[in-house]
Amino acid sequence: MQKPIAFAIGSGNHAITYVSRTSEGRLLELPVSWYAKIGGYAMSPGYDRSDHLDFRREISASCLFCHSAGLEPAAIDCRRCHGPTEPHRARPMRGNILNPARIAPQRQLEICLQCHLETASQGITDSLRNPGRAVFSFRPGEPLADYKLYFERAGAAADDRMEINHAGYRLLQSRCYRESAGRMTCTTCHDPHAASFRAASCIGCHARPHTNGDCAGCHMPKRVAADAIHTRMTDHKIVRRPAFTDSDREQNMPYAGRVIDFYTKSDSLSLELANARDPNPDLYRRYLQRDPNNVPVQVALANALLRLKQPRAAIEILVRALRLDPRDTNALDYLAVAEAVQGNHRRALEILKRAVAKNPDHALCWINLGITHESLGHFDAALADYDEAIRLQPDSADARHRRHDILDRLRR
């Protein structure tokens, strides 16, 4: 299988990951990346395990936010830190563009945290955008809590796990930051325009240095990120005496327990949603009263209703979700299942054909399309659907068993 490279993500200081664009406009992460540490190629993030999604790891708007200036992939530009630039470009002068140096230190810090405050990449809900906030709606200078709420693992203070995007999270845990009365920001140590480290910044508080100025080498050692291969990153939790460990032997299993607030303060409903593990229709309904246009929560509610054998209620929710986002493949898949449960197999067939046309890499849609064809007696079409599902997901036992059952039936 071959895929064209549309663009690359990463500076090359640590890695470069390649992205392909489908004919429908979806962005897919390609499975091989270049890593500076090994000076060569290896599996991309998310593909370095046996159950990876071959060529089908989709890059959502949320993923793209920290790597692009907008929904259409482009390099991070002045807008990310200085806000809208149109007035300044039309008439360059002081006062018609945000200068981060002139706003409160906390707001300065949050310009960096909008991308660098990820508390966990796996296992938990680490953040929730506030109702009505679109992915690219944050504006430098506004309180970060107005845009997004953050959560961390309960009891995480005793957990020394470090991930690839933990710079802001680990800094906020540092004694240096906590005792700075909010004065310490990322630019205390970094020049945002030059990607350089200001070693002398430590001397402002620590007047008696005991080294040649390489404070970070001892107090912020480089470690192997728990969630990425072939990377060694600076641990931004500044400590007096790091407990040096063999990073390659650390416990890197994703945490799946309860979460608590971190940095921002959430309300009880948002915290309950972040901790939801089982389908909870009442919780989803309460959240949708606050944020009625939240498509992922609508789809989660419909899935819960299907599990509770309430297909009519699920259909009502899914139709509303698809008006807001006609490209949501999961919504189309669940809608087809809901129709099929009620005996509307031809309607389900029509919906699933739309789903695989929009997202031909969705193996579950191909399986459900095969089931629907099978229920209508279209066995040749069902076999072709199962073959496509197996091509996309070779370890799909469901597709293989169903294909075998059809062939066995046809031989009799």
C-alpha positions in Angstrom: 0.0 0.0 0.0 1.3 3.4 -0.9 0.2 6.8 0.4 1.5 10.3 -0.8 3.1 12.6 1.8 1.2 15.9 2.0 3.3 17.6 4.6 5.6 16.9 7.6 5.2 17.7 11.3 8.1 18.4 13.5 11.2 20.6 13.5 13.7 17.7 13.3 15.3 18.5 16.6 13.7 15.3 17.9 11.6 13.8 15.1 9.6 14.4 11.9 6.3 12.7 11.2 4.7 12.5 7.8 1.0 13.1 7.0 -1.1 12.0 4.1 -4.3 13.6 2.9 -7.2 11.4 1.5 -9.4 12.3 -1.4 -12.1 13.2 1.1 -9.7 15.7 2.8 -9.0 13.7 6.0 -5.5 13.7 7.4 -3.8 10.4 8.2 -0.5 10.0 10.1 1.8 7.8 8.2 3.4 4.8 10.1 7.1 5.7 9.7 8.8 8.8 11.2 12.4 10.1 11.2 14.1 10.3 14.6 17.1 12.4 15.4 18.3 10.2 18.2 18.8 7.2 15.9 19.5 9.3 12.7 17.0 7.2 10.8 13.4 5.9 10.5 11.2 3.9 12.8 7.6 3.5 13.6 5.5 6.7 14.2 3.9 7.5 17.6 0.9 5.2 18.0 2.2 2.7 15.5 4.9 1.2 17.8 2.6 -1.5 19.1 1.1 -4.7 17.7 -2.5 -3.4 17.5 -1.7 -0.2 15.6 -4.0 1.1 12.8 -1.6 0.6 9.9 -2.3 3.6 7.6 -5.5 4.7 9.4 -4.5 6.9 12.4 -6.5 10.0 11.7 -5.3 13.4 12.7 -8.2 15.4 14.2 -8.5 19.1 14.6 -7.6 18.7 18.3 -4.3 16.9 17.3 -3.6 19.5 14.7 -4.0 22.5 17.1 -0.6 22.4 18.5 1.1 21.7 15.2 -0.6 24.1 12.9 -1.8 27.8 12.7 -5.2 26.6 11.6 -7.5 23.8 10.4 -5.7 23.9 7.1 -2.2 22.7 7.9 0.3 25.5 8.1 3.3 26.4 10.1 2.8 27.9 13.6 3.0 31.7 13.0 2.7 35.0 14.9 -1.0 34.5 15.7 -0.4 31.7 18.2 1.3 34.0 20.6 0.3 37.5 19.5 -3.4 37.0 18.5 -5.0 38.4 15.4 -2.4 40.0 13.2 -4.5 41.6 10.4 -4.5 45.2 11.9 -0.8 45.1 12.6 0.1 43.8 9.1 -2.1 46.5 7.6 -0.6 49.3 9.6 2.5 48.2 11.7 2.5 50.1 15.0 2.6 49.6 18.7 -0.8 48.9 20.3 -2.6 47.2 17.5 -1.2 43.7 18.3 -0.8 41.9 21.6 2.7 42.1 23.1 2.8 39.2 25.7 5.5 41.1 27.7 2.8 43.7 28.6 0.2 41.3 30.1 0.1 39.6 33.5 2.7 36.8 34.0 0.0 34.2 34.4 -1.6 35.1 31.0 1.9 35.0 29.5 2.5 31.5 30.8 -0.9 30.4 29.5 0.1 31.4 25.9 2.6 28.6 26.2 0.3 26.2 28.1 -2.3 26.3 25.4 -0.2 23.7 23.7 2.3 22.4 26.3 -0.1 21.5 29.2 -1.0 17.9 28.5 -1.2 15.9 31.7 -1.5 12.5 30.1 -1.7 11.3 26.5 -3.3 7.9 27.2 -5.8 6.3 29.6 -7.7 9.3 30.9 -9.6 12.4 29.8 -6.8 14.9 30.4 -8.9 18.0 29.3 -12.3 19.2 28.1 -12.9 22.3 26.1 -15.6 24.5 27.6 -19.1 24.5 26.0 -19.2 26.5 22.8 -15.5 26.7 22.4 -14.1 25.5 19.0 -10.6 23.9 18.8 -8.9 27.0 17.4 -10.8 29.5 19.4 -8.2 30.3 22.1 -6.9 33.9 22.0 -3.6 34.9 23.6 -4.2 37.0 26.7 -7.5 35.4 27.7 -7.6 33.1 30.8 -6.9 29.5 29.8 -9.7 28.3 32.1 -12.2 30.1 29.8 -11.1 27.9 27.0 -10.4 24.5 28.5 -10.4 22.5 31.8 -7.5 20.2 32.7 -7.4 17.0 34.8 -4.6 14.9 36.1 -4.3 11.4 37.7 -5.5 11.2 41.3 -2.5 10.8 43.4 -0.2 11.9 40.6 2.1 13.8 43.0 3.7 10.4 43.8 4.0 9.5 40.1 7.2 10.5 38.4 6.0 9.6 34.9 7.2 11.9 32.1 5.6 12.1 28.7 6.7 13.9 25.5 4.3 16.9 25.9 4.8 17.2 29.7 7.0 20.4 29.7 4.2 22.7 31.1 2.7 20.1 33.3 6.1 19.2 34.9 7.1 22.9 35.3 3.9 23.6 37.2 4.8 20.8 39.7 8.2 22.4 40.3 9.0 24.1 43.6 10.7 26.9 41.6 7.4 27.7 39.9 5.3 27.2 43.0 7.4 29.6 45.1 7.7 32.2 42.4 4.3 33.7 43.3 3.3 33.4 39.7 6.3 35.4 38.4 8.0 32.4 36.7 6.9 31.7 33.1 8.3 29.7 30.2 10.1 32.8 28.9 12.0 33.1 32.2 14.2 30.4 30.8 13.4 30.4 27.0 13.7 32.9 24.3 10.4 32.2 22.3 11.9 33.5 19.1 15.2 31.6 19.2 14.4 28.3 21.0 17.4 29.0 23.3 17.8 28.3 27.0 18.9 31.2 29.3 21.1 29.5 31.9 21.6 32.7 33.8 17.9 32.8 34.6 18.5 30.5 37.6 20.9 33.0 39.1 18.1 35.5 39.7 16.8 33.4 42.6 19.8 31.1 43.3 22.6 33.7 44.0 25.3 31.1 44.7 25.7 28.8 41.7 27.9 25.8 42.3 28.5 24.8 38.6 29.7 26.5 35.4 26.1 27.4 34.6 24.7 24.1 33.4 21.9 24.0 35.9 19.5 22.1 33.7 22.0 19.3 33.2 21.7 18.3 36.8 18.3 19.6 37.9 16.3 19.0 34.7 17.9 15.8 33.3 16.9 14.4 29.9 14.6 11.4 30.1 13.0 8.9 27.7 9.4 9.9 27.2 7.0 7.2 28.4 4.7 7.6 25.4 7.1 8.0 22.5 10.0 5.9 21.2 13.5 7.1 20.3 13.1 10.5 22.1 15.0 11.9 25.0 13.4 15.1 26.4 14.3 17.6 29.1 12.2 16.9 32.3 10.8 20.3 33.2 10.1 19.4 36.8 13.0 21.2 38.4 14.2 19.3 41.5 17.1 19.7 43.8 18.3 16.1 43.6 16.6 14.1 40.7 15.9 10.5 41.5 17.8 9.2 38.4 16.2 6.1 37.0 16.7 4.0 34.0 14.0 5.5 31.9 13.8 2.5 29.6 12.7 0.4 32.6 10.1 2.7 34.0 6.5 1.7 34.3 4.9 3.1 31.2 1.4 1.5 31.3 -1.3 4.1 30.8 -3.1 5.2 34.0 -6.9 4.3 34.0 -8.0 5.5 37.4 -9.9 8.6 38.6 -8.8 12.1 37.6 -8.8 15.3 39.6 -8.6 19.0 38.7 -5.2 20.4 37.6 -4.4 24.1 37.1 -7.9 25.0 36.2 -11.0 24.4 38.5 -13.8 22.5 36.9 -17.4 22.2 38.0 -18.8 18.8 39.3 -20.5 17.9 36.0 -17.3 18.4 33.9 -15.3 16.4 36.5 -17.9 13.6 36.4 -17.8 13.5 32.6 -14.0 13.3 32.6 -14.2 10.3 35.0 -17.0 8.5 33.1 -15.9 5.0 32.2 -19.3 3.3 31.5 -22.1 4.6 29.2 -24.2 7.0 31.3 -27.1 8.5 29.4 -28.2 10.8 32.3 -24.7 12.3 32.5 -24.5 12.9 28.8 -28.0 14.5 28.7 -27.1 16.8 31.6 -23.9 17.9 29.8 -25.8 18.4 26.5 -28.2 20.8 28.3 -25.1 23.0 28.8 -23.5 22.3 25.5 -26.2 21.1 23.0 -23.9 21.2 20.0 -21.2 18.9 21.4 -21.1 16.2 18.7 -18.8 13.7 20.6 -21.1 13.7 23.6 -24.2 13.3 21.4 -22.6 10.3 19.8 -21.6 8.9 23.2 -25.2 9.3 24.3 -26.5 7.5 21.2 -24.1 4.6 21.8 -25.3 4.3 25.4 -28.9 4.3 24.3 -28.2 1.6 21.8 -26.6 -0.5 24.5 -29.8 0.0 26.6 -31.9 -1.2 23.6 -33.4 2.2 22.9 -32.7 2.6 19.1 -35.5 5.1 18.4 -34.0 7.5 21.0 -30.5 6.9 19.6 -31.7 7.7 16.0 -33.1 11.1 17.2 -29.8 12.0 18.8 -27.7 10.8 15.8 -29.7 12.7 13.2 -29.1 15.9 15.2 -25.4 15.1 15.5 -25.1 14.5 11.7 -26.7 17.8 11.0 -23.9 19.5 12.9 -21.1 17.2 11.5 -22.2 15.2 8.4 -18.7 13.6 8.3 -18.8 11.9 11.7 -18.3 8.3 10.7 -19.1 6.9 14.2 -22.4 8.7 14.1 -23.2 7.2 10.7 -22.2 3.7 11.9 -24.4 3.9 15.0 -27.3 5.3 13.0 -27.1 2.3 10.6 -27.0 -0.1 13.6 -30.0 1.6 15.1 -31.9 1.3 11.8 -30.9 -2.3 11.4 -32.0 -3.2 14.9 -35.5 -2.0 14.0 -35.5 -4.1 10.8 -34.8 -1.2 8.4 -31.9 -3.0 6.7 -32.2 -1.1 3.4 -32.0 2.2 5.2 -29.0 0.8 7.1 -27.4 -0.2 3.9 -27.8 3.3 2.4 -26.3 4.9 5.5 -23.3 2.5 5.6 -22.5 3.1 1.9 -22.4 6.8 2.8 -20.1 6.1 5.7 -17.5 4.0 3.7 -17.6 6.5 0.9 -16.7 9.3 3.4 -14.2 7.2 5.4 -13.1 4.1 3.4 -10.6 3.2 6.2 -13.2 2.5 8.8 -13.0 -1.3 9.3 -16.1 -1.5 11.6 -18.3 0.2 8.9 -17.2 -2.4 6.4 -18.0 -5.2 8.8 -21.5 -3.7 9.5 -22.0 -3.2 5.8 -21.2 -6.9 5.3 -23.7 -7.9 8.0 -26.3 -5.7 6.4 -25.7 -7.2 2.9 -25.8 -10.6 4.5 -29.2 -9.9 6.1 -30.5 -8.9 2.7 -29.2 -12.1 1.0 -26.4 -10.3 -0.9 -23.7 -12.8 0.0 -21.2 -11.9 -2.7 -21.3 -8.2 -1.6 -21.0 -9.3 2.0 -17.9 -11.3 1.2 -16.3 -8.3 -0.5 -17.1 -6.1 2.5 -15.5 -8.6 4.9 -12.5 -8.9 2.6 -12.1 -5.1 2.8 -12.4 -5.1 6.6 -9.7 -7.8 6.8 -7.5 -5.9 4.5 -7.8 -2.8 6.8 -7.7 -4.8 10.0 -6.0 -8.2 9.5 -6.6 -9.4 13.0 -10.4 -8.8 12.8 -11.7 -12.1 14.1 -15.3 -11.0 13.6 -14.8 -10.3 9.8 -13.0 -13.6 9.4 -15.6 -15.7 11.2 -18.4 -14.1 9.3 -16.7 -14.6 6.0 -16.0 -18.3 6.9 -19.7 -18.8 7.8 -20.9 -17.5 4.4 -18.5 -19.7 2.5 -19.5 -22.7 4.6 -23.2 -21.9 3.9 -22.6 -21.6 0.2 -20.8 -24.9 0.0 -23.8 -26.8 1.4 
